[in-house]
């Protein structure tokens, strides 16, 4: 029978065939030689085919097995399949059947090897991806720390206090769209009866425009060599020449409005280098708009600026601002309407309140989609010819700035509120595998401490598969204590698609108020192995939910298990 099989195998090109006359000889041959396929009879003296299969499964995994079986030992052949045999062939074997079966085994081995190769590649790619994402996160953290330091430095260039004059209030507000911005302003007392106010806006926002505004600040000179104060027009002419000579990046420019106020005469001289109009709201109810008196700085060297001169009376207000205030306006009619609304606000509200109101209107207009423009830096300086206290709002607490301790970002994904009986863990934005370990830790800590747990998804846009698997793990830990609050319809569809019945069973569609003010969680990125273990557990959970999930996630589960050697 063995010679018959060997003869049949000779018909298949590329095979090297070894023979063993019994089970003991087969064991020695397998220990000495790497084999891809073993064909064995079931009935042999000494070690029979079943015992040989059991021995191989425990001590020599690797080859595929085909068993030869007669009709009388068909039940034994079935047992052999349970022991790991690929197939069985009835004795005596038909050569063509033998050839087809062997080729099927070899083709299967080839596919398995290809699959293992792809899994190895997937494992390497996943490790590289985790490493790269870790590098990117660390780089992002370094950049954020540098930006926070740059913010401290930039705001140090802003006024830290405002000069005082009898019969005059000055109110200032500064808000960059990002950590640093392109706006710059100053209020400087240049004599016992005069002050200079300017508001500048470098093109764009962010780091590049912030650097341009700092360059402008460095190049600006308010006095000549004798100590006399330049007129606004002359100060702009000189700083423009210096900026052009410095040759900053192509296309970069700065718009500035500058005014010089004489408190003895109540005269104001204003010059504007391409800046947004100055609004003058008279106590009488009249409104004046002072437009630009020359082009923006840094474009052309030989430029002259003219000045407007105004007289102010008690109750008059003058507003200087950057274009972030009217960023949502797309045409001149809208700008005129905005000026009228601002003038009305200036007449009706006190200085600090009207500036905050204008800022909220400008930013909400861009944020709610009513404008096709992004939120820009916003700076406003309001001059009010009335006795009273001035106010300065640079959008920060200077003590915390000096401390220079980074605080959690408002863009944090996980937020936590806790009291003695209740933990409120909210996911805001797009939850990903990066937050899954921190989410799991805080959720399990709440349950294990005997507190009720609300998982607030009212502000959650998306959960990836790692978060979904982790969410299910948390819910089934103690379903009676967990509420999944206010998930969106797409999230509910994701729960249903993956068969997360335990999660859908704990949904409360109404928002749940936190027990205290939530704080953002800013956790360090877990170690690579911790991350991989969390990914594995989450996807094992998903794969166990249904055959469709198993088909979808099993390759990733196998890759992670192999990498972790589990």
Secondary structure, DSSP 4 states (H G I P E B T S, - for coil): -HHHHHHHHTTSTT------SSHHHHHHHHHHS--SEEEEES--SSS-HHHHHHHHHHH----EEEEEE-GGGHHHHHHHHHTT-SEEEESSPPHHHHHHHHHHHHHHHHHHHHHHHHHHHHHHHHHHHHHHHHHHHHHHHHHHHHHHHHHHHHHHTS-SS----TT-EEEEEEE-SSSS-SEEEEEEE-SSSEEEEEEEEESSSSHHHHHHHHHHHHH---B-TTSPBPPHHHHHHHHHHHHHHHT-STT--EEEEEEEEETTTTEEEEEEESPPPEEEE-TTS-EEEE--SBPPBTS-SS-----EEEE--TT-EEEEE-TTTTTT--SHHHHHHHHHHHHHHHHHS-HHHHHHHHHHHHHHHHHTTSSSS----EEEEEEE-SSS--EEE-SS-HHHHHHT-----TT-SEEEEE-SSEEEEEE-EEE-HHHHHHHHHHHHHHHHTT-EEEEE-TTEEEE-HHHHHHHHHHHHH-GGGEEEE---HHHHHHHHHTT-HHHHTTEE-S----SS--EE--PPPPPHHHHHHHHHHHHHHHHTT-HHHHHHHHHHHHHHHHHHT-
